[in-house]
């Protein structure tokens, strides 16, 4: 029996009743596969975008997955189920922790180290993560989303702000991080300063490397615990 199938038999989140075991196998297995495929990467993304209190981020992510499980037929039909998870998580953090946005203050983000990284790579990744935690929440979200390849329009739609607002927040975040991390501004072939992030941008390279370092550390941490992804999710629900 899969972890999610077991969870479904224990309780129905909406009714509190124990459902019959015969009709959930295919959907349960599909959701289990989605969870196993995405939860580490989404955790790394969430820590980059929202991470102030790691436990709070982990709890919000697990709650978003539980909500997705309840609505799986609709969620799996979304253009991006992963995006649905992050948007749901963001709303939960905004509702449940006004401290995340309205009482924001820079803090040290405690994360697992990548075992494959060199000392220099780890130092660089930690410096980058430390720097993004000094950004106001909106600037932090925008620059992390831009680093992931999202366009101004996509960021604008998800955050509910104008594309001009996206550009303004990205500009401010770039300026602060460029200063904190002592990296040169990215330029195009004509020498003009880049307004968006691109692979040619040293800052984009630092942020991408930090995200990859963080993801590798999360994977190593899970292997060290000897737990499957569903085991970790069930513990979070208790």
C-alpha positions, 0 to 999 in steps of 0.5 A, a space after each residue: 500500500 502506498 503512503 498516500 493510499 494509507 493516508 486516504 484510508 485513515 481519514 477523508 480530509 473533508 468528511 472525516 469518514 474512512 473511504 472505501 479502498 477500491 477507488 483511489 488507487 490510480 489517483 493516489 499513485 499518480 499523486 504519490 509520483 507527483 509528490 515524490 518528483 517535486 517535493 524536494 525541488 519545491 522545498 528548495 524553491 520555497 526556501 529561496 522565495 519565502 524562507 525565514 523560518 524553515 519549519 514554517 516553510 516546511 509546514 506550509 508546503 506540506 499543507 499545500 500538498 494536502 490541499 492539492 491531494 483534496 483537489 487533485 483532479 483539478 490541480 493535475 489539469 493546471 498548466 503547472 501543478 508545481 506553480 499551484 503548490 507554490 501559490 497555495 503555499 504563499 497564500 497560506 504563509 501570508 494568511 497564517 504568518 503576517 510576521 512573514 510579510 508585515 513583520 519581516 526582518 532579516 534572519 539567518 536561514 538554517 539549511 543542510 549543506 550539499 555534501 558534494 560541494 567544495 568549501 568555496 562553493 558552500 561558502 558562496 552559496 551560504 553568502 548568497 542565501 544570507 544576502 537574499 534574506 536581507 531583501 524585503 519579501 516582495 523583492 526577494 520573491 521577484 528576483 527568485 522567480 526571475 532567476 527560475 526563468 519566469 517572465 515579467 508577465 508570469 510574475 505579474 500574474 502570480 503576485 498580482 502586481 503590474 509588470 512595471 512593479 515587477 521591474 521596479 522590485 527586480 531592479 531594487 533587488 539586483 542593486 542590493 544583491 550586487 552590492 552585498 555579493 560584490 558582483 559586477 552588473 550583467 551587460 549585453 553585447 553592446 555593453 548596456 546593463 541588463 534589466 532582467 536576469 539571464 545566464 550571462 548575468 553573474 548575479 543570476 549565476 550565483 542565485 542559480 548555483 545557490 538554488 542547486 546547492 540547496 536542492 542537493 543538500 535537501 536530497 542528501 538530508 533526506 537520504 541521511 534520514 533514510 525516509 521516503 518522501 511520503 514518510 516525511 509528509 505523514 510526519 508533518 501531518 501529525 
